[in-house]
């Protein structure tokens, strides 16, 4: 069973303060972030929390309220396709339509 619908994450998708972009990009390369990503992957069973599938995963911020000192509850594992769809307003048209490797209906919860 997945935890979120694509629509839920699109509605609540946070925006990072542009003044933090450089520090944020460095944070994503840190050992601290790598450890946090591994914990999220284990917690979420190495499955996208929208479509239930995927082979390439990314960790999505549900909030930037604690950016740099995120709690695990601030983060969720998504396949690359669903992650791009969540951030679709910031993507080009050709990036928006990447097929999802999980179930066909990413607007609803997986039946698994």
C-alpha positions as CSV (number, residue, x, y, z in Angstrom):
1,X,0.0,0.0,0.0
2,X,1.4,3.4,-0.9
3,X,1.2,6.4,1.4
4,X,0.3,9.3,-1.0
5,X,-1.4,10.1,-4.3
6,X,0.4,12.1,-6.9
7,X,-2.3,14.9,-6.5
8,X,-1.6,15.1,-2.7
9,X,2.1,15.7,-3.2
10,X,1.5,18.2,-6.1
11,X,-0.8,20.3,-3.9
12,X,1.6,20.3,-1.0
13,X,4.9,20.5,-2.9
14,X,7.1,23.0,-1.1
15,X,9.3,25.6,-2.8
16,X,12.8,26.0,-1.6
17,X,13.9,29.6,-0.8
18,X,16.1,30.5,-3.8
19,X,18.7,32.0,-1.5
20,X,19.3,28.6,0.0
21,X,19.9,26.8,-3.4
22,X,23.7,26.7,-3.2
23,X,23.8,25.4,0.4
24,X,21.0,23.0,-0.4
25,X,22.9,21.5,-3.4
26,X,25.9,21.0,-1.2
27,X,23.8,19.4,1.5
28,X,22.5,16.9,-1.0
29,X,26.1,15.8,-1.6
30,X,26.9,15.4,2.2
31,X,27.4,12.2,4.1
32,X,24.6,13.3,6.5
33,X,22.1,13.5,3.6
34,X,23.3,10.1,2.2
35,X,22.6,8.5,5.6
36,X,19.2,10.1,5.8
37,X,18.3,8.9,2.2
38,X,19.3,5.3,3.2
39,X,17.0,5.4,6.2
40,X,14.1,6.7,4.1
41,X,14.7,3.9,1.6
42,X,14.6,1.3,4.3
43,X,11.6,2.8,6.0
44,X,9.7,3.0,2.7
45,X,10.7,-0.5,1.6
46,X,12.5,0.6,-1.5
47,X,9.2,1.4,-3.1
48,X,7.8,4.6,-4.5
49,X,5.2,5.9,-2.1
50,X,3.0,7.0,-5.0
51,X,3.0,4.2,-7.6
52,X,4.5,1.4,-5.5
53,X,7.1,0.6,-8.2
54,X,10.3,2.0,-9.6
55,X,13.9,1.1,-9.8
56,X,15.5,4.6,-9.6
57,X,14.5,6.4,-6.5
58,X,14.7,9.9,-5.1
59,X,13.9,11.3,-1.7
60,X,11.3,14.1,-1.8
61,X,10.9,16.8,0.8
62,X,7.4,17.1,2.1
63,X,8.5,20.3,3.8
64,X,11.6,22.6,3.8
65,X,10.7,23.8,7.3
66,X,13.7,21.9,8.7
67,X,15.9,21.9,5.6
68,X,19.5,20.8,6.5
69,X,18.2,19.1,9.7
70,X,15.3,17.2,8.2
71,X,13.3,14.7,10.3
72,X,12.6,11.4,8.5
73,X,8.9,12.3,8.6
74,X,9.8,15.3,6.4
75,X,10.9,13.0,3.6
76,X,9.3,10.3,1.3
77,X,10.8,7.9,-1.3
78,X,9.5,8.4,-4.8
79,X,10.5,6.8,-8.1
80,X,12.2,9.3,-10.5
81,X,9.1,9.5,-12.7
82,X,6.7,10.3,-9.8
83,X,9.2,12.8,-8.3
84,X,9.4,14.7,-11.6
85,X,5.6,14.7,-11.8
86,X,5.3,16.1,-8.3
87,X,7.6,19.0,-9.4
88,X,6.0,19.2,-12.9
89,X,5.5,23.0,-12.7
90,X,9.3,23.4,-12.8
91,X,9.9,21.0,-15.7
92,X,9.9,21.3,-19.4
93,X,7.0,19.6,-21.4
94,X,9.1,16.6,-22.4
95,X,10.2,15.9,-18.8
96,X,6.6,16.0,-17.5
97,X,5.4,12.9,-19.5
98,X,8.0,10.4,-18.3
99,X,6.2,7.0,-17.9
100,X,5.8,5.6,-14.4
101,X,7.2,2.1,-13.7
102,X,4.6,1.4,-11.1
103,X,0.9,1.0,-11.5
104,X,-0.8,2.7,-14.4
105,X,-2.9,5.1,-12.3
106,X,-0.5,7.4,-10.3
107,X,-3.5,9.6,-9.3
108,X,-4.6,6.9,-6.9
109,X,-3.1,4.6,-4.3
110,X,-1.5,1.3,-5.3
111,X,-3.5,-1.8,-4.5
112,X,-0.4,-3.6,-3.2
